[in-house]
Amino acid sequence: MQLIIYCLVYPIILLISKLPWRLFYLFSTCIYALVYYIIRYRRKTVIENLTLVFPEKSKKEIQHISKSFYKHMCDMFLEMTKSLSISREELIKRYKVVNLDEFHEFEKKNKSIITLMGHYGSFEWSNAVDLVSLNPCVGIYKQIENKYFDRLAHRIRGRFNSRLIPSHKVARQIIKDKQEGTVCGYGMISDQSPKIGNAKYWTDFMGVKVPIFLGGEFLAQRLDVIVLYLHVEKVKRGHYEVRFIPISENSKEEEKYYIIKKYLELLEKQIHQEPQYYLWTHKRWKHRNAQIPEGAIVD
């Protein structure tokens, strides 16, 4: 069944990826109308999330952010298909690192880098960083259940010789790289909601007390890597400017939870400035009313 689904969907994905940009975004607008008005994909979740974190905003403001978000979401996920056919030069131009020299200075310190990211802007094009970096960059991702689409994800990244590590193998692989003396840059999306059984640390995110995923900080402090934040700004449709913001150059010396709290602070600032570019369909606050496990730290 997985193969049948893949064989049916892949030609459509390939066709979409080859559309000229103007037609591509016209198609995205049509998909937005379908997803928002007809399928109504997770509209209740989006409104609940927005109302929860922006209690000061009116229903009209919430509705406006919601519609803008869906337009962006359709653009972003369709842009994933462009990775099948987009050229190296085009991707660099459309996902531009604006402080590249500063990033290179961090790379020259002979220490690996963990870049913490959020579900904000275009996280799917972040492999473009690998095209302009001095050291190899590695993407950490959640393995796709359909093994054929999982292979496709690897093939897409493989077009530009980027590595991918499944999230359940990330600690083992980064430790192995460290032992072998391999200096890399690792991109980690760190605003996921941990399973309640693993919810060892709770703090405020967008004004709501929730459990926080600590994997990025744990690895950074254990391996003493440089920690950066990837600030992504959508300039216009299909064009992003990204900036690396330092969180810590000596992560091993930082107080516990400093790294993750600084990361959340930077992400929150972006969300407040332009909320339509955050992934509001993501059930980030689902554990807010859950019983906090015994022994967990509440900050």
Buried (B, 14 or more C-beta within 10 A) or exposed (E): EEEEEBEEBBEEBEEBBEBEEEEBBEBBEEBBEEBBEEEEBBBEBBBBBBEBBBEEBEEEEBEEBBBBBBBBBBBBBBBBBBBBBBEEEBBBEBBBBEBBEBBBEBBEEEBBBBBBBBBBBBBBBBBBBBBBBBBBBBBBBEEBEBEBBBEBBEEBBEBBEBBBBEBEEBBEBBEEBBEEEBBBBBBBBBBBBBEBEEBEBBBEBBEBBBBBBBBBBBBBBBBBBBBBBBBBBBEEBBEBBBBBBEBBBEBEEBEEBBBBBBBBEBBBEBBEEBBBBBBBBBEBBBBBEEEBEEEBBEE
